[in-house]
Structures are given as C-alpha cells and as structure tokens.
Amino acid sequence: MANHKSAEKRARQTIVRTERNRFYRTRMKNLTKAVHAAVAAGDLEAAQNAFKAANKSLHSYVNKGFLKKNSAARKVSRLSKSVSTLSAAN
C-alpha cells in the first residue's frame, strides 16, 4: 500500500485510468466486431455504416490520447479493406 501522499494519489489515478482504458478498449473491439460481422453476413450497407462509426470513433480516440495515430490508421485501413472486398463482390 502507498505510504506517501503522492503515491496514494497515483494509486487513485491508476484506478480511474484503468477503468477508462478498459471502456475504450472494449468499445474498440465491439466496433471492429460489428464491421467484421456485417462483412461476414454479406450486408454491404450495414458494413459501410459500421465502418463509418468505427472510423469516427478510432480517430477520436487518437485525439483523446488513447490510441497512437498509426495504430488507428492501421486498424481503419484493415477495416476499409475488408469492406471494400465486400463492395467489389457486389
């Protein structure tokens, strides 16, 4: 357990940040799962809508400092590629 005032504050901050990061990490997984599920189902419109929501959220996470810019770009690129394969098939 923390013995100094600053260490106690750090412990409190860690708890808050862990909860916040868990929320964003879970949300990010759910957004990508929605895109992949729509692609697997072959539903182009749903895939495009899910991709649009995921793209917006991932880039907002960059602004919040949760994700690095290149990580978000990589994830968006991979999602875009999967959606474009579906649109090419139709």
Backbone as a chain_set.jsonl record, in Angstrom:
{"seq": "MANHKSAEKRARQTIVRTERNRFYRTRMKNLTKAVHAAVAAGDLEAAQNAFKAANKSLHSYVNKGFLKKNSAARKVSRLSKSVSTLSAAN", "coords": {"N": [[0.841, -1.181, 0.0], [0.371, 2.305, -0.576], [2.518, 4.707, 0.891], [3.12, 7.396, 0.877], [1.737, 10.661, 0.279], [1.688, 11.452, -2.395], [2.019, 9.007, -3.663], [-0.334, 7.735, -2.951], [-2.144, 9.278, -4.353], [-1.341, 8.698, -6.955], [-2.058, 6.006, -7.042], [-4.841, 6.214, -6.913], [-5.295, 7.589, -9.311], [-4.445, 5.694, -11.152], [-6.398, 3.712, -10.928], [-8.639, 5.044, -11.942], [-7.787, 5.614, -14.572], [-7.378, 3.034, -15.536], [-9.984, 2.003, -15.609], [-11.116, 3.748, -17.502], [-9.539, 3.195, -19.765], [-10.199, 0.517, -20.136], [-12.868, 0.742, -20.862], [-12.653, 2.112, -23.371], [-11.087, 0.272, -24.8], [-12.731, -1.992, -24.89], [-14.909, -0.932, -26.281], [-13.701, -0.34, -28.702], [-13.077, -2.915, -29.617], [-15.689, -3.941, -29.918], [-16.696, -2.279, -31.926], [-15.08, -2.979, -34.115], [-15.736, -5.661, -34.308], [-18.394, -5.466, -35.099], [-18.164, -4.486, -37.699], [-16.764, -6.604, -38.933], [-18.63, -8.654, -38.575], [-20.772, -7.769, -40.137], [-19.583, -7.813, -42.639], [-19.05, -10.529, -42.869], [-21.641, -11.467, -42.958], [-22.367, -10.526, -45.364], [-23.675, -8.165, -45.824], [-23.691, -5.246, -47.284], [-24.517, -2.55, -46.858], [-24.875, -2.393, -44.055], [-22.29, -3.006, -43.29], [-20.891, -0.817, -44.29], [-22.026, 1.253, -42.786], [-21.296, 0.462, -40.189], [-18.544, 0.571, -40.474], [-18.184, 3.28, -40.896], [-18.912, 4.336, -38.39], [-16.963, 3.11, -36.802], [-14.611, 4.166, -37.874], [-14.868, 6.906, -37.281], [-14.896, 6.814, -34.454], [-12.409, 5.597, -33.833], [-10.596, 7.521, -34.768], [-11.276, 9.587, -33.085], [-10.36, 8.566, -30.709], [-7.667, 8.826, -31.034], [-7.369, 11.565, -30.772], [-8.044, 11.801, -28.107], [-5.925, 10.603, -26.953], [-5.789, 7.962, -26.448], [-5.208, 6.073, -28.399], [-2.445, 5.632, -30.643], [-1.589, 7.541, -33.553], [-0.775, 6.083, -35.865], [-1.55, 3.512, -35.186], [-4.338, 3.694, -35.144], [-4.722, 4.363, -37.819], [-3.818, 2.045, -39.061], [-5.682, 0.147, -38.134], [-8.076, 1.198, -39.184], [-7.479, 1.075, -41.884], [-7.335, -1.697, -42.336], [-9.963, -2.433, -41.72], [-11.303, -1.003, -43.693], [-10.335, -2.247, -45.965], [-11.487, -4.799, -45.729], [-14.197, -4.139, -45.964], [-14.207, -3.085, -48.516], [-13.648, -5.313, -50.081], [-16.022, -6.63, -49.91], [-17.734, -4.831, -51.203], [-16.654, -4.935, -53.737], [-17.309, -7.471, -54.484], [-20.016, -7.312, -54.804]], "CA": [[0.0, 0.0, 0.0], [1.126, 3.545, -0.699], [2.829, 5.351, 2.161], [3.231, 8.845, 0.687], [0.544, 11.297, -0.257], [1.774, 11.42, -3.859], [1.827, 7.622, -4.086], [-1.756, 7.455, -2.805], [-2.804, 9.931, -5.484], [-1.018, 7.894, -8.139], [-2.865, 4.787, -6.976], [-6.203, 6.61, -7.293], [-5.293, 7.911, -10.743], [-4.3, 4.445, -11.897], [-7.702, 3.053, -10.94], [-9.507, 5.788, -12.866], [-7.286, 5.423, -15.937], [-7.605, 1.643, -15.925], [-11.397, 1.89, -15.976], [-11.324, 4.494, -18.746], [-8.908, 2.44, -20.844], [-10.985, -0.699, -20.341], [-14.048, 1.158, -21.619], [-12.286, 2.388, -24.757], [-10.591, -0.958, -25.422], [-13.907, -2.82, -25.152], [-15.689, -0.265, -27.329], [-12.961, -0.506, -29.942], [-13.278, -4.309, -30.039], [-17.071, -4.105, -30.355], [-16.857, -1.597, -33.205], [-14.455, -3.774, -35.165], [-16.529, -6.883, -34.445], [-19.603, -5.137, -35.853], [-17.777, -4.405, -39.114], [-16.446, -7.954, -39.395], [-19.869, -9.44, -38.614], [-21.545, -7.321, -41.301], [-18.882, -8.307, -43.821], [-19.259, -11.974, -42.914], [-23.028, -11.69, -43.346], [-22.525, -10.089, -46.748], [-24.542, -6.983, -45.835], [-22.839, -4.115, -47.655], [-24.965, -1.302, -46.224], [-24.563, -2.48, -42.628], [-20.836, -2.956, -43.166], [-20.466, 0.572, -44.51], [-22.446, 2.046, -41.619], [-20.456, 0.071, -39.057], [-17.202, 1.093, -40.752], [-18.23, 4.739, -40.694], [-18.908, 4.563, -36.939], [-15.664, 2.686, -36.28], [-13.623, 5.13, -38.35], [-15.034, 8.124, -36.489], [-14.509, 6.56, -33.067], [-10.969, 5.345, -33.749], [-9.877, 8.781, -34.906], [-11.491, 10.397, -31.884], [-9.503, 8.004, -29.668], [-6.343, 9.423, -31.248], [-7.421, 12.905, -30.173], [-8.1, 11.652, -26.653], [-4.649, 10.085, -26.497], [-5.896, 6.54, -26.129], [-4.524, 5.341, -29.471], [-1.49, 6.396, -31.448], [-2.113, 7.848, -34.874], [-0.522, 5.0, -36.807], [-2.355, 2.358, -34.781], [-5.694, 3.941, -35.63], [-4.68, 4.304, -39.277], [-3.684, 0.634, -39.43], [-6.957, -0.525, -37.883], [-9.047, 1.715, -40.15], [-7.097, 0.547, -43.192], [-7.726, -3.109, -42.401], [-11.424, -2.485, -41.789], [-11.668, -0.498, -45.016], [-10.005, -3.295, -46.933], [-12.489, -5.866, -45.636], [-15.464, -3.621, -46.5], [-14.073, -2.904, -49.976], [-13.754, -6.624, -50.725], [-17.458, -6.929, -49.979], [-18.339, -3.993, -52.236], [-16.163, -5.405, -55.025], [-18.028, -8.704, -54.794], [-21.387, -6.97, -55.221]], "C": [[0.884, 1.24, 0.0], [1.315, 4.21, 0.668], [2.895, 6.867, 2.06], [1.957, 9.38, 0.054], [0.534, 11.224, -1.783], [1.549, 10.002, -4.396], [0.358, 7.212, -3.966], [-2.536, 8.059, -3.961], [-2.563, 9.146, -6.764], [-1.853, 6.614, -8.178], [-4.309, 5.083, -7.378], [-6.29, 6.88, -8.789], [-5.211, 6.654, -11.596], [-5.624, 3.716, -12.002], [-8.622, 3.725, -11.957], [-9.074, 5.538, -14.309], [-7.521, 4.005, -16.432], [-9.047, 1.436, -16.356], [-11.678, 2.568, -17.308], [-10.752, 3.723, -19.926], [-9.675, 1.164, -21.152], [-12.231, -0.386, -21.165], [-13.713, 1.351, -23.088], [-11.827, 1.125, -25.482], [-11.762, -1.872, -25.795], [-14.731, -2.234, -26.287], [-15.02, -0.449, -28.686], [-13.145, -1.928, -30.493], [-14.689, -4.507, -30.585], [-17.32, -3.438, -31.703], [-16.264, -2.41, -34.344], [-15.218, -5.082, -35.38], [-17.781, -6.633, -35.273], [-19.301, -5.067, -37.347], [-17.529, -5.805, -39.657], [-17.704, -8.822, -39.506], [-20.709, -9.066, -39.829], [-20.908, -7.815, -42.595], [-19.118, -9.81, -43.972], [-20.692, -12.312, -43.35], [-23.285, -11.283, -44.786], [-23.42, -8.874, -46.9], [-23.694, -5.732, -46.062], [-23.226, -2.836, -46.915], [-24.634, -1.287, -44.73], [-23.059, -2.389, -42.4], [-20.327, -1.525, -43.333], [-20.844, 1.459, -43.331], [-21.581, 1.74, -40.399], [-19.034, 0.603, -39.243], [-17.143, 2.588, -40.495], [-18.157, 5.079, -39.201], [-17.55, 4.207, -36.341], [-14.581, 3.688, -36.651], [-13.663, 6.402, -37.503], [-14.535, 7.931, -35.057], [-13.004, 6.363, -32.928], [-10.173, 6.64, -33.874], [-10.113, 9.703, -33.715], [-10.644, 9.877, -30.73], [-8.068, 8.501, -29.818], [-6.301, 10.79, -30.581], [-7.442, 12.849, -28.653], [-6.791, 11.129, -26.077], [-4.697, 8.622, -26.132], [-5.138, 5.686, -27.139], [-3.491, 6.243, -30.122], [-2.042, 6.513, -32.86], [-1.943, 6.687, -35.851], [-1.308, 3.739, -36.463], [-3.782, 2.507, -35.294], [-5.732, 3.826, -37.152], [-4.6, 2.854, -39.748], [-5.008, -0.1, -39.26], [-8.015, -0.095, -38.897], [-8.75, 1.161, -41.536], [-7.536, -0.897, -43.35], [-9.244, -3.264, -42.483], [-11.911, -2.048, -43.168], [-11.436, -1.547, -46.088], [-11.048, -4.402, -46.911], [-13.832, -5.408, -46.196], [-15.386, -3.489, -48.015], [-14.114, -4.234, -50.715], [-15.213, -7.029, -50.866], [-18.113, -6.111, -51.083], [-17.875, -4.404, -53.628], [-16.906, -6.667, -55.455], [-19.435, -8.426, -55.283], [-21.303, -6.181, -56.464]], "O": [[2.002, 1.222, 0.513], [0.395, 4.265, 1.484], [2.74, 7.555, 3.069], [1.21, 8.659, -0.608], [-0.505, 10.966, -2.391], [0.957, 9.824, -5.46], [-0.14, 6.434, -4.78], [-3.464, 7.447, -4.488], [-3.479, 8.954, -7.563], [-2.301, 6.197, -9.246], [-4.93, 4.3, -8.097], [-7.235, 6.457, -9.453], [-5.845, 6.571, -12.648], [-5.943, 3.159, -13.053], [-9.298, 3.052, -12.735], [-9.913, 5.279, -15.172], [-7.826, 3.793, -17.605], [-9.307, 0.769, -17.357], [-12.395, 2.023, -18.147], [-11.398, 3.606, -20.968], [-9.785, 0.774, -22.315], [-12.606, -1.149, -22.055], [-14.403, 0.821, -23.959], [-12.146, 0.935, -26.656], [-11.782, -2.454, -26.879], [-15.199, -2.965, -27.16], [-15.688, -0.684, -29.693], [-13.345, -2.113, -31.693], [-14.868, -5.171, -31.606], [-18.067, -3.963, -32.529], [-16.865, -2.522, -35.413], [-15.331, -5.555, -36.51], [-18.186, -7.488, -36.061], [-20.091, -5.536, -38.166], [-18.029, -6.154, -40.726], [-17.825, -9.63, -40.426], [-21.29, -9.936, -40.479], [-21.609, -8.19, -43.535], [-19.356, -10.3, -45.077], [-20.924, -13.315, -44.025], [-24.306, -11.652, -45.365], [-23.88, -8.584, -48.004], [-23.059, -5.226, -45.136], [-22.361, -2.124, -46.405], [-24.165, -0.277, -44.206], [-22.607, -1.77, -41.437], [-19.441, -1.081, -42.603], [-20.065, 2.321, -42.925], [-21.184, 2.647, -39.667], [-18.397, 1.033, -38.281], [-16.167, 3.097, -39.944], [-17.436, 5.992, -38.798], [-17.044, 4.92, -35.474], [-13.729, 4.018, -35.826], [-12.629, 6.906, -37.066], [-13.835, 8.787, -34.517], [-12.391, 6.903, -32.008], [-9.185, 6.833, -33.165], [-9.249, 10.511, -33.373], [-10.247, 10.652, -29.86], [-7.335, 8.587, -28.832], [-5.328, 11.136, -29.911], [-6.92, 13.743, -27.986], [-6.564, 11.198, -24.87], [-3.742, 8.092, -25.563], [-4.503, 4.696, -26.775], [-3.643, 7.465, -30.148], [-2.85, 5.696, -33.301], [-2.874, 6.35, -36.583], [-1.69, 2.983, -37.356], [-4.364, 1.556, -35.816], [-6.67, 3.256, -37.71], [-5.246, 2.482, -40.727], [-5.413, -0.873, -40.129], [-8.763, -0.928, -39.409], [-9.67, 0.817, -42.278], [-8.058, -1.275, -44.399], [-9.752, -4.113, -43.217], [-12.82, -2.653, -43.736], [-12.243, -1.709, -47.004], [-11.451, -4.893, -47.965], [-14.536, -6.193, -46.833], [-16.363, -3.745, -48.72], [-14.566, -4.287, -51.859], [-15.59, -7.693, -51.832], [-18.952, -6.626, -51.821], [-18.616, -4.244, -54.598], [-17.107, -6.901, -56.647], [-19.991, -9.191, -56.071], [-22.33, -5.776, -57.009]]}, "num_chains": 1, "name": "protein.A"}
